[in-house]
Amino acid sequence: MMRRMIQFCLFFACVLIMASCGSKNKQGKVLQQPNPVATETQVENPKTAENGKEQKKEAPNKTSKKVEEKKPVEKPAFRANLPKAPREFRAAWVATVANINWPSKNNLSTEQQKQEAIRLLDLLKDNNFNAVIFQVRPSADALYKSDLEPWSYFLTGTTGKAPSPYYDPLEFWVEEAHKRGLELHVWLNPYRAHHSNGGQVTSESMVRKSGDNVLRLRNGMYWFDPSSKKTQDHAAAVVRDIVKRYDIDGVHFDDYFYPYATYNGGADFPDDKTWGEYRRNGGSLSRPDWRRDNVNKFIKRVYAEIKAEKPFVKFGLSPFGIWKPGYPAGITGSSQYDELYADAKLWLNEGWIDYFTPQLYWPIDPPRQSFTALLKWWQSENKHNRHLWPGLNTVEVRAANRAEEIRRQIAVTREVVPNSVGAVHWSIAGLTKNPVLLKSLHEGLYSQKALVPASPWLPANPILKPTLLLTNQSSSLFVKWLHKQPEQVFKWVAYARYGDTWDMQIFDAPQTEWSVPKTKYGHKLNAVAIKPIDRLGNEGDYAGEEVE
């Protein structure tokens, strides 16, 4: 009996021990069961359980590989030997003094004035001109809003009276010229205070407001004394004011410095007051040299002050075409040096100008004032290689065939100054009133558009490269271009290549698209390109693409 009890106890103890071990094993399995996500990772990468660092290294390597596979292959930049665009300065003077060109009368309405201006600008654009020289200060007055001088008599018929309905003529001319791809240069007479055709001298006139440095001439005109510091300061302030407030391309002075002797009946200019003051202060120059010295200082000052305000604004001068008789040999006539006290040769020699437009209003053939001989002489004095764009007497050059003479003179300028071709026509009336001449220019020498020659001595920012967008069409390729700084661009030169032949067109800045035929000259279109040009004529890098 006792033996059976011992066996039973031992059996019961074994059962308890086995039950206890089974419970512990089950609990252990539940606690150690892996996370399902981890299990998936382990299946994908068995090495992860052994080394967690390997997993971190492998993931970014895979990402980098995928990015490299998606990165597009960049095309090499399009390069080609693009032809050069033609360059030539083609301008006309628009005179407002005595209502010579615009406005045609001094009592026109605002709308009539605008319509006349638009017709003149359209004529220039349609005949492939690229600049207009617009007279805004004919005689110490203003065809623009000025706090320094009164509204012009030639604009409204009354000195000091604004246009009504109000508008700013200069602002209008600048905007309309630029719309048409034309440069606009403001033309000022620096010393004339009142024109004999300018109506009565009233209290609004500068003759009254600045009487202590204004002198009356025998022909009824009034003139500022060029040797007066007050004159120089005031005229310089007028120039600075225009340059600062208006988006002009150039400032232009004509040939009126000291007046022609005939204006004062042959008598000497009446500047005894300033001459006496100069002598009392120890001045030693002769009277002619003293007069020239004051004009020289003024020209140099104006050039520097324009550049200080806006370096891209060009300064041009249009002096009488003969410096002195005998220069070059055989030339006769008046002397700007001795009569007008204008040493224009010095200004050209020193580079105080950006373009030089001597008034060569004589024909080619007579030797006494030969257009060709004078142009060659002025070019020989062009020490700083400034633009030499002669003034042509398109209105009344003395020639049997005026149209043929003007064509010959333009051809001569292309030969004598090949690196900076150009001419200015006196005046726009020579074009509006001579349709035969205008047609002959448009069909001949001015048959193609031309860029204004660049001025490499003037500072300019690099022009950004445009972006091309091409759209294939049934019989043409639609080309559109974009620019990150469109204000940099004044012109575009567009190119299309057929076989080995480049077709080239010049567009104004607002145009940014072009429909290009797929075939021309018997060849298929195989490339296009677009090049930006800034307001100084500088070229930017072009964008282009091959066309399949």
C-alpha positions in Angstrom: 0.0 0.0 0.0 2.7 2.4 1.0 4.6 1.6 -2.2 1.5 2.5 -4.4 1.2 5.8 -2.6 4.8 6.7 -3.4 4.4 5.8 -7.1 1.2 8.0 -7.3 3.0 11.0 -5.8 5.9 10.7 -8.2 3.5 10.4 -11.2 1.5 13.5 -10.0 4.7 15.5 -9.6 5.9 14.7 -13.1 2.5 15.8 -14.6 2.7 19.1 -12.7 6.3 19.7 -14.0 5.4 18.9 -17.6 2.3 21.2 -17.5 4.4 24.0 -16.1 7.1 23.7 -18.8 4.5 23.7 -21.6 2.9 26.9 -20.3 6.3 28.7 -20.1 7.2 27.6 -23.7 3.9 28.9 -25.0 4.3 32.2 -23.3 7.8 32.6 -24.7 6.6 32.0 -28.2 4.0 34.8 -28.0 6.5 37.4 -26.6 9.1 36.6 -29.3 6.7 36.7 -32.3 8.2 39.1 -34.9 6.4 42.2 -36.3 4.7 41.4 -39.7 6.3 44.4 -41.4 9.7 43.4 -40.2 9.0 39.9 -41.5 8.3 41.4 -45.0 11.5 43.3 -44.9 13.4 40.3 -43.9 11.9 38.4 -46.8 13.0 41.2 -49.2 16.4 41.5 -47.8 17.5 38.5 -45.7 20.7 40.2 -44.7 18.8 42.9 -42.7 18.4 40.6 -39.6 22.1 40.2 -39.5 23.2 43.8 -40.2 20.9 46.8 -39.8 23.5 49.2 -41.2 23.5 47.4 -44.5 19.9 48.1 -44.9 20.4 51.9 -44.4 23.2 51.9 -47.0 21.3 50.0 -49.6 18.2 52.2 -49.7 19.8 55.5 -50.8 21.9 53.7 -53.4 18.7 52.4 -55.0 17.1 55.9 -54.9 20.2 57.5 -56.5 20.2 54.9 -59.3 16.5 55.6 -60.1 17.1 59.4 -60.3 20.0 58.9 -62.7 17.9 56.7 -64.9 15.1 59.4 -65.2 17.5 62.4 -65.9 17.1 63.5 -69.6 20.1 63.7 -71.8 20.8 67.4 -72.6 21.2 68.4 -76.3 24.5 70.1 -77.2 24.0 73.9 -77.7 23.1 74.8 -81.3 26.0 76.5 -83.0 26.1 77.8 -86.6 27.9 80.4 -88.7 25.0 82.9 -88.7 25.2 85.8 -91.3 25.6 89.3 -90.0 22.6 91.6 -90.0 23.0 94.8 -92.1 23.8 97.9 -90.1 23.2 101.5 -91.0 21.9 104.6 -89.2 19.0 106.0 -91.1 17.4 109.0 -89.6 15.5 112.2 -90.4 15.2 115.5 -88.6 11.7 116.6 -87.6 11.8 120.4 -87.0 9.3 122.1 -84.8 10.7 125.7 -85.1 8.4 127.9 -87.2 6.3 124.7 -87.6 8.6 123.5 -90.4 7.7 119.8 -90.1 5.5 119.2 -87.0 3.0 120.3 -86.0 2.1 121.7 -89.4 0.3 124.6 -87.6 0.4 126.0 -84.1 -3.3 125.8 -83.6 -4.0 122.1 -84.2 -6.0 120.0 -81.7 -4.3 117.4 -79.6 -5.7 114.6 -81.8 -4.6 116.4 -85.0 -1.1 116.7 -83.6 -1.0 113.0 -82.7 -2.3 111.9 -86.1 0.4 114.0 -87.9 3.1 112.5 -85.7 1.9 109.0 -86.3 1.9 109.6 -90.1 5.5 110.8 -90.0 6.6 107.9 -87.8 4.8 105.3 -90.0 6.5 106.8 -93.1 9.9 106.2 -91.5 9.1 102.7 -90.3 7.5 101.7 -93.6 10.6 102.9 -95.6 13.1 101.1 -93.3 14.5 104.0 -91.4 15.5 103.3 -87.8 15.7 106.7 -86.0 14.1 110.1 -85.8 15.7 113.3 -84.5 12.8 115.3 -82.9 13.2 119.0 -82.0 11.9 119.5 -78.5 13.6 122.8 -77.6 13.6 125.2 -80.6 14.2 128.4 -78.6 14.3 128.1 -74.8 10.9 126.6 -74.9 9.5 123.1 -74.5 7.5 120.6 -76.5 7.2 118.6 -73.3 6.3 119.1 -69.7 9.0 121.3 -68.2 9.5 123.1 -64.9 12.5 125.0 -66.4 11.0 126.5 -69.5 7.6 127.4 -70.9 5.5 125.4 -73.4 6.4 126.3 -77.0 4.6 128.9 -79.0 5.0 126.5 -82.0 2.9 123.9 -80.2 -0.2 125.9 -79.1 0.2 129.4 -80.5 0.8 130.8 -77.1 4.0 130.7 -75.1 3.5 128.9 -71.8 0.1 127.3 -72.8 -0.2 123.5 -72.5 -2.0 121.3 -75.1 -5.7 120.8 -74.5 -6.8 118.1 -74.0 -3.5 117.7 -72.1 -0.8 115.3 -73.3 3.0 115.4 -73.3 4.2 115.5 -76.9 7.7 114.1 -76.1 6.3 111.3 -74.1 4.0 110.5 -77.0 6.7 110.6 -79.6 9.0 108.4 -77.6 6.3 105.8 -77.0 5.2 105.8 -80.7 8.7 105.7 -82.1 9.7 102.8 -79.9 6.6 100.9 -80.9 7.8 101.1 -84.4 11.4 100.1 -83.6 12.7 103.6 -84.1 15.3 105.3 -81.9 14.2 108.8 -80.7 16.8 111.5 -80.3 15.8 114.8 -78.8 17.1 117.8 -80.7 17.8 121.0 -78.7 19.1 124.4 -79.6 21.4 125.3 -76.7 21.6 129.1 -77.1 18.7 130.5 -79.0 16.3 132.2 -76.6 13.6 133.4 -79.0 12.9 132.9 -82.7 11.6 135.8 -84.8 8.7 133.5 -85.9 7.9 132.7 -82.3 5.3 135.3 -81.6 5.5 138.1 -79.1 8.0 138.1 -76.3 5.7 137.7 -73.2 6.3 137.4 -69.5 6.3 133.6 -69.9 9.3 133.8 -72.2 12.9 133.0 -71.0 13.8 136.4 -72.6 12.0 138.0 -69.6 12.7 135.4 -67.0 16.4 135.3 -67.7 17.0 138.8 -69.1 20.4 139.4 -67.6 22.1 136.9 -69.9 19.9 137.2 -73.0 20.9 139.5 -75.8 18.8 140.9 -78.7 20.1 140.6 -82.2 19.3 142.9 -85.1 17.2 140.4 -86.9 14.7 140.3 -84.0 16.0 137.1 -82.5 17.2 136.8 -78.9 20.3 134.8 -77.9 21.7 133.5 -74.6 25.2 134.6 -74.0 27.2 131.4 -74.4 30.0 132.7 -72.1 27.7 133.3 -69.2 27.9 130.7 -66.4 24.2 131.2 -65.9 23.5 130.3 -69.5 25.7 127.2 -69.3 24.1 126.0 -66.0 20.6 126.5 -67.3 21.1 124.8 -70.6 22.9 121.9 -68.9 20.0 121.6 -66.4 17.5 121.4 -69.3 19.5 118.5 -70.9 19.8 116.6 -67.6 16.1 117.0 -66.9 15.1 115.5 -70.3 17.6 112.6 -70.0 16.4 111.8 -66.5 12.6 111.9 -67.1 12.2 110.5 -70.7 13.2 107.2 -72.2 15.2 108.7 -75.1 18.0 107.2 -77.1 20.0 110.3 -77.8 20.5 114.1 -77.3 21.3 116.2 -80.4 22.6 119.7 -80.9 22.6 121.4 -84.3 24.8 124.1 -85.8 23.6 127.1 -83.8 26.2 128.0 -81.2 27.2 131.7 -81.5 24.7 133.0 -84.1 25.6 133.5 -87.8 26.9 137.0 -88.4 24.0 137.9 -90.6 21.7 137.5 -87.6 23.2 140.6 -86.2 23.6 142.5 -89.4 27.2 141.7 -89.7 28.1 143.3 -86.3 30.0 141.4 -83.6 28.1 139.5 -81.0 27.2 141.9 -78.1 28.8 140.1 -75.2 30.7 143.1 -73.8 29.5 142.4 -70.3 30.9 138.9 -69.9 34.0 139.7 -71.9 34.8 142.7 -69.7 34.3 140.6 -66.5 36.6 137.9 -67.9 39.3 140.5 -68.6 38.9 142.1 -65.2 39.4 138.7 -63.5 42.8 138.3 -65.3 41.7 136.4 -68.4 44.4 136.3 -71.1 42.7 134.6 -74.0 41.8 136.5 -77.1 38.1 137.2 -77.5 37.6 134.6 -80.2 39.5 132.0 -78.2 37.6 132.9 -75.1 34.3 132.4 -76.9 35.4 129.0 -78.3 36.7 127.9 -74.9 33.4 128.5 -73.3 31.6 126.5 -75.9 34.2 123.7 -75.6 33.7 123.5 -71.9 29.9 123.4 -72.3 30.1 120.5 -74.9 32.4 118.5 -72.7 30.2 119.1 -69.6 27.0 118.1 -71.4 28.6 114.8 -72.6 29.8 113.9 -69.1 26.5 114.8 -67.4 24.5 112.7 -69.9 26.7 109.7 -69.2 26.5 110.2 -65.5 22.7 110.1 -65.7 22.2 107.4 -68.4 25.3 105.9 -70.0 23.4 104.4 -72.9 22.0 107.8 -74.1 24.0 108.9 -77.1 25.2 112.5 -77.6 25.3 113.7 -81.2 26.3 117.0 -82.8 25.4 118.4 -86.2 27.8 121.3 -86.9 28.1 123.4 -90.0 29.9 121.1 -92.6 33.1 123.2 -93.0 35.5 123.6 -90.1 37.6 126.2 -91.8 38.2 127.1 -95.5 41.1 125.2 -96.8 40.3 122.1 -94.7 40.7 120.0 -96.8 42.6 121.8 -99.5 40.5 123.5 -102.1 37.4 123.9 -99.8 35.9 127.4 -99.7 33.0 128.9 -97.7 32.1 130.0 -94.2 34.1 129.0 -91.2 32.3 127.6 -88.2 35.5 128.0 -86.2 35.7 131.8 -86.8 32.1 132.8 -87.2 30.2 130.4 -84.9 33.1 130.0 -82.5 32.5 126.2 -82.7 35.6 124.1 -82.7 33.8 120.9 -83.8 37.0 119.3 -84.9 38.2 119.5 -81.3 35.0 117.8 -80.1 35.5 115.0 -82.6 39.2 114.7 -81.8 38.6 114.4 -78.1 35.6 112.0 -78.4 33.2 114.3 -76.5 30.4 113.0 -78.7 29.0 109.6 -79.7 28.0 110.5 -83.2 29.0 113.3 -85.5 26.7 114.6 -88.2 28.4 117.5 -90.1 25.9 119.3 -92.4 27.3 118.3 -95.8 24.6 120.0 -97.8 26.5 120.3 -101.0 26.6 117.9 -104.0 29.5 115.5 -104.7 30.9 117.1 -107.8 31.7 120.8 -107.3 35.2 120.9 -105.7 34.7 124.0 -103.6 32.4 122.2 -101.2 32.6 118.6 -102.3 30.5 116.3 -100.2 33.0 113.5 -100.7 36.1 115.6 -99.9 34.6 117.0 -96.7 33.4 113.6 -95.5 36.8 112.1 -96.0 38.4 115.0 -94.2 36.1 114.6 -91.2 36.8 110.9 -91.1 40.5 111.6 -91.0 39.9 113.7 -87.8 37.8 110.9 -86.2 40.6 109.9 -83.7 38.3 107.9 -81.4 36.3 106.1 -84.1 33.0 107.7 -83.2 30.0 107.3 -85.5 30.3 109.7 -88.5 26.8 110.0 -90.0 26.7 113.1 -92.3 23.7 115.3 -92.7 22.2 115.2 -96.3 20.3 118.1 -97.8 17.4 115.9 -99.0 15.1 118.9 -99.3 17.1 121.1 -101.7 20.5 119.8 -102.6 21.6 121.6 -105.7 21.6 118.9 -108.3 19.7 118.3 -111.6 18.5 115.0 -110.3 18.0 115.3 -106.5 17.0 111.6 -106.0 20.1 110.4 -107.8 22.4 112.8 -105.9 21.1 111.6 -102.5 21.5 108.0 -103.6 25.1 108.7 -104.6 25.8 110.4 -101.3 24.5 107.5 -99.3 26.7 105.1 -101.4 29.7 107.4 -100.7 29.1 107.2 -97.0 29.1 103.4 -97.2 32.5 103.5 -98.9 34.2 106.2 -96.7 32.9 104.9 -93.3 32.3 101.2 -93.9 32.4 100.2 -90.3 29.7 102.6 -89.1 27.5 103.5 -92.0 24.7 106.1 -91.6 23.2 109.4 -92.7 20.6 111.9 -91.4 18.2 113.5 -93.9 17.4 117.2 -93.6 14.6 117.1 -93.2 11.7 114.7 -93.2 10.0 117.1 -95.7 12.5 115.9 -98.2 10.8 112.5 -97.9 7.2 113.6 -97.5 7.3 116.0 -100.4 9.4 114.0 -102.8 7.7 110.6 -103.3 10.1 109.8 -106.2 13.1 110.1 -103.9 11.4 108.1 -101.1 10.4 105.3 -103.5 13.9 105.1 -105.0 15.4 104.8 -101.5 12.9 102.2 -100.5 13.4 100.1 -103.6 17.1 100.5 -103.6 19.6 101.4 -100.8 17.0 101.1 -98.1 15.2 98.0 -99.4 16.1 95.9 -96.4 15.8 96.7 -92.7 19.0 97.6 -90.9 20.2 97.7 -87.3 21.8 100.8 -85.9 25.6 100.4 -85.6 26.7 99.5 -82.1 28.6 101.9 -79.9 31.3 99.7 -78.3 32.8 102.5 -76.2 29.5 102.8 -74.2 29.0 100.3 -71.2 26.2 97.8 -71.5 25.1 94.7 -69.6 25.3 91.3 -71.3 22.0 90.3 -72.9 20.5 87.0 -71.8 20.0 84.2 -74.2 16.4 83.6 -75.3 14.5 80.3 -75.1 12.9 78.8 -78.2 9.6 77.0 -78.4 8.9 75.1 -81.7 5.5 73.9 -82.8 5.2 71.7 -85.9 2.4 72.7 -88.4 1.3 71.2 -91.7 3.3 73.6 -94.0 5.2 75.7 -91.5 7.0 75.7 -88.3 5.6 78.0 -85.6 8.5 79.6 -83.7 8.0 81.4 -80.4 10.7 82.8 -78.1 10.8 83.9 -74.5 13.3 86.2 -72.7 13.7 86.5 -68.9 14.5 90.3 -69.2 12.5 91.6 -72.2 13.3 95.2 -71.3 16.9 94.4 -72.4 15.7 93.8 -76.0 15.1 96.4 -78.6 15.3 94.2 -81.7 15.4 90.6 -82.7 17.3 89.0 -85.6 15.5 85.8 -86.7 17.2 83.1 -88.9 15.8 80.1 -90.9 18.1 77.8 -92.9 17.1 76.1 -96.1 19.8 73.8 -97.3 22.9 76.0 -96.8 21.1 79.3 -97.3 20.1 81.4 -94.3 17.0 83.5 -94.5 17.2 86.5 -92.1 14.7 89.0 -90.8 14.8 91.9 -88.3 11.8 92.2 -85.9 11.0 94.9 -83.4 11.1 94.0 -79.7 7.3 93.4 -79.2 7.3 90.6 -81.8 8.1 87.2 -80.2 6.8 84.7 -82.8 7.3 83.7 -86.4 5.7 81.3 -88.8 8.4 79.8 -90.9 7.7 78.0 -94.2 9.0 74.4 -94.3 10.3 74.8 -97.8 12.0 77.7 -99.6 14.5 78.2 -102.3 13.8 74.6 -103.3 15.1 73.3 -100.0 13.6 72.1 -96.8 13.9 74.0 -93.5 16.6 72.5 -91.4 17.4 75.0 -88.6 16.1 78.1 -86.9 17.7 80.7 -84.6 16.8 83.9 -82.8 19.3 86.6 -81.5 18.5 89.5 -79.2 19.8 93.1 -79.9 19.9 95.7 -77.1 19.1 99.4 -77.5 22.8 100.2 -78.2 22.9 97.7 -81.1 24.9 95.1 -79.1 24.2 91.4 -79.9 23.3 88.8 -77.4 23.9 85.0 -77.7 21.4 83.3 -79.9 19.2 80.3 -79.3 18.7 77.8 -82.2 17.6 74.3 -83.0 18.0 71.8 -85.8 14.7 71.0 -87.6 14.0 67.5 -88.9 
